[in-house]
Structures are given as C-alpha cells and as structure tokens.
Amino acid sequence: MELNIECLKESTDFLNDLYANVTSAIFLTDGTARIHHFNDAFRTLFYKPEDQVIGELCGNVIGCIFTVEEGRPCGETSACDDCPLRRDIVTSFTQKVPVYKDSLSRDFVLCDRRVTKHFQFTTKYATYRGMEYVLVIVDDVTELKSSLQALEARNEELSRRNADLEALLQREAHHLVAATRKVDVLNRDKNELLQEVRHRVGNNLQVITSILNLASPGRIGEDSGFQALRCRISAVVEVYRHADYEGQGAQVRAQGLVAAIFDIVARPLGFRVEPEDLVIELPLLGMDAAVTFGIALGEILQASCAQALRLGGGGRIRIRLGREGDQGLLLVEDGLPRKGHAPEAEDISLARILAEQIGGYLRPAGPGVAQTSFAFPLGA
C-alpha cells in the first residue's frame, strides 16, 4: 500500500500524534497572548501543570522574570513593549502574517529557580471552525547559544592574541629593520676602515721599498739578502696595489700581480715573458692567498734568475697559474738545461717555509725537471 501524504494530512490521529511527539514546544494563543492549548513538549520545557497554563497569559506561564519580579501580568510589565514573543503573537493575529525564527533571550523562573534561557520561535496565524488563533512553535536553543557564545568568546580571544602577536611581530620587524640598517652602516664603516688600513699599509710598504731601492747595491750578485728582502716587500706592495675592495673581502687581480712582480724581479736582469707564456687560469685571488702567492713568485723568479746568471744564461721565462684540486698551483720554467744544476736551497728558503706552514708544497726545478712548482691553499 502506497503512503499518501495528503491522506496523512487529513488524518486526525496522525496530526495528534505529530502534535504530541514533536520535540518543539507548541501552544495556541488568542490575540491577547492567552494560552488555549499546548503539547507535551511545552509541559516538559516549562514545568507547568495544565491548570496553570490554560487561559493564562503567555509571559506568566513561561515564567518571564519581569512578571515574577514586578508582580504584574504579562502585557503590563516594564519589558512587555520590547518583548519579541508578545509582539510577534500580536502581529500574527492582527496582520494575519507569520513571523519566522525570531529569538527571545532573558531570565526565567522555572521550578522556583532563576535560569537564563535562549528561545527561537515562530508565530503563525490560523483559524479553525471560525475561531482565530496564533500557533507558536518554540525551540530551546540555550545550549547552542551558549556554545556559540563560548565560540565567539574564543574567537575574540584568538583575535586579541592575533592582534597582540601582529603588534609584536611589527615591533620585532621594526627592530630587525633598524638593526639591519645599523649592521649595514657598521659594515660600510668597517669596509671603509679596511680599505683605509690596506691603503695605508700599501703606501707604507711602498715607502719602505723606495728606501730599499735607494740603498740597494743594484746587482743581484751583491748582498743577496738585501735583494731578497726588497723583493718580498715589493711583492706585498703589488698585492695591495692590484686589490679591489668591493664587497666583504678584497680580491686581487692575478694577471696584473704576476706581470708587476716579473717586471720588478726579472725584467731588469734581461729576462722576458711572452704573452703566450703567461697563462693565468685563476683571474682573482683572495688577499691572504695573494700575499702568499706573490712572495713565493718573487722568491722563485729571483732564484731562477740567479741560477741563470751563474750559468751565463738568461732570456725567456714561462709562468702558469692554475688549480690543482682545491689548491692554487704556480709553475715557473726558465728554459735552462737540467743536467745536475738546480736553484740553491737558500735562494727559495722562504717559499719552502711558506709551503710547509700552509699545507702546500714546493718542488724546485732540478735534473729532468724543467719547472718549479708551488702549491698553496686558495683560502690561505
């Protein structure tokens, strides 16, 4: 048998069962808000026996706090003009229009206890056998309202904390920006100071070199210790002269440095280096590595020239600066025959000491070896 909803609507038993068992409180009032009928859910919600409900005014029945505290009937208390429940009942009765899902929140006296309740209700005008009435459907949303209020309070607390956190982050960002600017200023001052120090060091070394040049015997065979000292200082001067001071650390231009040291040590003695013989695969060196490299290059060139002059030779020298693993590698070749002749140990003693101290190596030219090799850490 097919279920017909229209038949159910006409069934008195069905409607009575629905009216009695629905969870919403339902009551019927007249135009003055007096209650003429109610369901079981209404009795459960407001805890009133039937003889205290039928014919009584709505506010008195449901325990409105104003009717209790002021001792006046519903409709005559100080709050009745602003009561949404009474207003909607009157509106539906007089204007014959429904009012959906209005709300009422206030204190009530239920079972001799004062409690705060939140109700959501609908009022609807209806007639039955010539009688006019208002159907009122009430739902207790107190728990839901409390949960929503707790959630709103939580959201407000979170919003306050977020605002505090945002303010804190803004302050910290401001402090960070200020600190960054201060660091930038300090770095700029530091770099300017380093440039000034390096400039002054370079100038002072240049003055020392000039004085040594004035006092120099002028021939490499005379006073070799004096010549070696002048060579070493000149190499350091050229390092500062060919340095660029951009950024955090100085970078030395290797091509110019090699050419300058060669011009100081070897060219005055008649030696030359052709463009194809000067191979620079490391265009830039750090300041510390460049100082080590420059002193070693001067020592090696000085030793090679000294040996060539002792053997009556001279002429062409080949220089290569490259990389061997994580180290720089300097190769110097003077073109002399290697039949038992080699630079004397004291001629390159400082280069040997440097190599031992920095973890590199020095391999002088000798029998069967046409090149002097000097390896040095690039970070040295």
Secondary structure, 3 states (H helix, E strand, C coil): CCCCHHHHHCCHHHHHHHHHHCCCEEEEECCCCEEEEECHHHHHHHCCCHHHCCCCEHHHHCCEHHHHHHCCCCCCCCCHHHCHHHHHHHHHHHHCCCEEEEEEEEEEEECCEEEEEEEEEEEEEEEECCEEEEEEEEEECHHHHHHHHHHHHHHHHHHHHHHHHHHHHHHHHHHHHHHHHHHHHHHHHHHHHHHHHHHHHHHHHHHHHHHHHHHCCCCCCCCHHHHHHHHHHHHHHHHHHCEECCCCCCEEEHHHHHHHHHHHHCHHHCCECCHHHEEECCCEEEHHHHHHHHHHHHHHHHHHHHHHHHCCCCCECEEEEEEECCEEEEEEECCCCCCCCCCCHHHHHHHHHHHHHHCCEEECCECCECEEEEEEECCC
